[in-house]
Amino acid sequence: MIRWIRIQLLLLGVLSTGFLCFSQELVWKSAVPGPAQAASLLHAVCPGSAQPARGSIPGSLPGCGVCPDYTTNGDPQYRMHTGETFALRSVLYGSFTAPGVQEAIASFEGCEPHATEFGGSILLSKRDDSWLLVRYMQSLITTGCRAYHLWTGRDLLLCEGEDGHMDETSHEIFVCSFSSQNPPVCPAVFTVVDTRTACGTSAAWGSIDDAALLDPNGDRMPGLSLKITVGQGTYPANNGGSCLWPALHSSVRKYKLDFWFQPKTGSFAPAPRSRASVERLSAVFRVAEEKAREATLDAVRKSPH
């Protein structure tokens, strides 16, 4: 019974929000390419199968009419029967692998399962006024990113990402460094989770309400400032737990967390004034995740087979 209630609630969340319960909108939005930009990029991504957005269909996006061979669902026999497309969601321009080069990172949706985030991004390089595909980065979603300009002439990407599973959703800030030879390196800066979907007797939840790059001392190494909300609650030990019942006890607090850029690692670390809060909140979410997994396993053990 518990397992069935959980499935019903998750389906309700998907139908009403388009995603799992308690997901949130990204604070940052990457640029959406215009028709001419999209056509130029798609000629390199999927020559022969590129298609423009269909103006008569709401929400239609430009993309590839079939899944490219390099995607998970790009097997010819598979794609012939699904009609799945590879939709271009956003693009960012910069010098990601070396100073002075003209490059783009385009984010695509489709042709991948949940295990690889339902999509990926493509690194392209411009040569003689034409774009060339350099690397497909499966599961890297860059629809919520900003370019971070280094004094060396290269650009990093500072991004938001989200994911959802039966026992939790997560929302994180991460930074990516790119190479033409190797896969990107994308360490997380800070992550909040929401474990109310585990239907347990306790839960923690967080949201990233604002994210800004600030350079008050003008050293060309902007820091990252996050405004977040964090809540914790306990729930009745009845069927459904945090999915069905209001909290018996709860607390909600707002925080401002600052991070300084670290040139040696190409990432961000908590500023001294925020270090204790970051460590404490990370521990809160870590414990909540452990309890969510326990609640999920307990529900599976108790459900009829």
N, C-alpha and C positions, 0 to 999 in steps of 0.2 A: 504493500500500500504506500509506504513512504517513497519508494522509488517511483511509483506511478504519479503521485502528487508532484514530485520534483520535475518529472518530464512534462506534466501539464503546465506547470508554472513557467518552465523555460520556453515551451512553445508559445505560451501567451506573451512572454517578453519578446520573442522574436517577431511575432505577428504585430505587436503594438508599437515596437520601437525600431524594427529592422535589424536588431542585434540582440544579444543576450540581455537579460534584465540588468539595469543599473549601469549601462554603458554611458559614456559622456562624449560630448562633442570635443574635437581637438581645438586647442586654443590657436594654433598656427595653421595656416593653409598655404600650401605651395601653389605657384602660379598655374593656371589652366591655359594650355596653348591655344592660340587662335587657329583657324582653318589652314592657313599657309604654313605656320610652324608645324602643325601636326602632320601635314602631308609630307613635308621635308624629312621629318624624323621617321615616319612610318615607312618611307621608301628604303631606309636602311634596316629597319626592324623586321619587316615582313614584305619584301619585294614581291609583287604579284598578287598579294591578298589584302593590301591596305584598303580601307574604306573610310569615307568621311562620316561625320555625325549626320544622322537623319533628322532634319529640322522638324519634320512632322511628328516625331516620336519624342515625348517628354523624357528628358534625362538621357537621351541618346548620346553616345560618346564616339569619337573617332577611334579607330583601332584596326586590328587584324581580323579579317573575316573568318579565319580558322586559327587554331592554336599553332604557333610556330613549333618546329621540330625540337627545339631546345627546352621547351616547357615540359612539365610532368605529363600533361594531358595532350602532348603533341604527337603521340603515336597516330599515324594515318588511319588505322582501322578504328581507333577510338573516336577521333574528332569527326569522322564522316557521319557518325550517328548522333552526336550530341548537339551539333550546331553551336557550340560554345565559341565565344569570341574573346579576343585579347584587347581590352579596352584601355586606351590611353587616358589616364586621370590627371597627370600633372607633369611639369618639367621645370627643372632649375638649371641655369647656365653658370659656368664658372671655369676655373682652372683647378681641377680636382686632383690630377695625378702629377702635375709639374707646373712650375710658373710659366705663364704666357700662353699655354695651350688653350684652344677653344674646345670646351667640352660641355656635354649636357647629361643630366641624369633624369630619365623619364620613368615615371611610376605607372605600372599596368595592373589591371584587375582582371582576374579570370585565368583559366588554364592551369590552375594549381588547386590542390585540396587544402583543407583547414590546416593540416600539418605543416604546410609551407605558406600559410597566411593568405591563401586565396589569390596570390599574385606575386609580383616581384618588380624589380627596377632594372633598367638597362643603362649602362655607361656608354656614351657615344662620343666620338672625336670628330672634329671638323677638318677635312683635308680638301683643299681646292674647291671650296664652296659646297662640298657634299659631306653629309654625315656618314660615318662608318661605325658599325657596331663593334665595341671593344669587349664588353663582358655583360652577360646576363646574370643578375644577382637574385637568385630565387629566394623568396620570402622576405626580402628587404622592401618595405613599403615606405615611400618617401613623399606621401601626399601631405604631410604636416611638417615641413622642414624649412629651415633658413640656412643660407650660406654663411659660414663663419670665415671671414677673410683673415688669413695669416700675413704677418709682415714679410714673410718669405716669398709671397706671391701665389701661394697655393690656397685652396679653399677646402674647408671641412664642411660637413653637413651636421647641423644640430637639429634633431628631429623629435617629434612625439610619435609614440606608437601605442596601440592597444590590442588586447587579445582577450578572448573569453573561453572559459571551459565550464563544465557542469558545477564545479565547486567555487569558482572565483572569476572575476574579471580583473584585468590589470591595465594600468595606464602609466607609461614611462617616458622619461626624457633620455635620449641617448645621442652620442656623437659618433660620426663615421669618418674614417680616413680611408682614402682610395689609392689604389695602385693599378697601373696598367698590366702588371704581371701577376698580382696576387689578389685573393678575395679581400673585400673590405674588412676593416677592423672597426667594430661598433660597440664599445663598452657602454653600459648603462650609467647614467649620472644619478638618477633618482627614480624610484618606482613606488606608486601607490597601488593598493589592491582593494577589492570589494569582495568579501567572503559571504555576503548575505545569501547568495544563491546556493550555498552548501546546505541550507535548511537546518543549521545546527542550533545549539543553545547559546552560542556566543558568536560575535562577528565583529569585524573591523572594516571600515570603509574609508576611502579617501578620494579626493578629486583635486586635479590641478586646475586652479581657477584662472591663473594668469602666469605668463612666462615672458620675461623681457631680458634683452641684452643691454647692459649698462657699462659705460666706460667713464666713470667720474674723474679719474686721474689722468685721462688722455694718454695712456701707455700703449694704445692700439691692441690691447688684450682685454676686450670686454668681458665682464663677469656675467653670470646668469643669476637672475633673481626670480624665484618661484613663490607664488602665493597659493597655499593649499588649504584644504579643509579636511580634517580627520575626525572620524566618529568611532565610538566603540559602544557595544550594547550586549545585554544578556536577554535571552528569550525563553518562553515557556518550553518545558520538555515534553511538548505534545507533537503529534504528527505535523510536520511542516515547519516547525521551529521558526527560524528567522525569515522563512519564505511566506508564512501565513499570519504570524502573530506580531502585534506591536511589542516593542522592547519593554521588558520589566524595568530595566535601568539603562540609561544611555547618557553619553556625554559627547559634545561636539566642540571642537576648538579649531581656530584658524591660526596658521603659521606663515611667516615669511622666512624663506630659506635662501641664503646666498651661497654661490659657488664661484671659486676663482679658477681661471684657466691655468692649466699646467703645461707649459711649453715642452717639457721633456717627454711627457706621456701623450700629449695631444688630446687630453680630456679635461674634466673639471673635478675639483675636490671641494668639499665644504669649506667655506670661510671660517676662521676661528670662532666667530660669534655664533655660527650656525651648527658647528660640529656636534655639540651635545644633543641638539634637537634632532639632527639627521640620524644620529646613532640610535636615539631612543625610539624614533618613529619607525626606523627600519626594523628594530627588534619587535615593535608592536605588530607590524605587518607579517613578520616571519612567524611569530607565534600564532597569529590568526590563520595563516596558511596551513600550519601544521594541524590545528584544530579542525579546519575545513576538510582536510584530507581524511582525518579520523572520522568526521561525521559522514562523509561520503562512503567510506569503507563500511562503517556501521550500518548505514542504510542498505547497502548492497547485501550485507550478511543477513539482515532481517527480512529482506524482501522475498516473496515466494518465487521459486524457480520452476 
